[in-house]
Amino acid sequence: LIENSAHIVIASGDHYFLNLCNKALRLGKSIEIISTQHGLSNQLKKIPCQKTTFEINHAKNVFKWTSKIGELV
């Protein structure tokens, strides 16, 4: 299934997806990780891909922060 996809979206910050991310990168696929800032694992923070994280402040406003920073682990 991953071989047939050009872009992989992971809606989780769990380190469980590290192997999937590394496999996708080896296959030349682009990746986007969507998570909360506090829920994004240190392992996934290092993956070189688009990352979109969301947090809710005390007034229930949603803020969006996006980063493309990372490195292959």
Protein Blocks (a to p, Z undefined) as FASTA:
>chain_A
ZZmpcbdcddbfbfklmmmmmmmmmnopacdddddfklpcfklmmpgcddddddddfkop
acddddfbdcdZZ
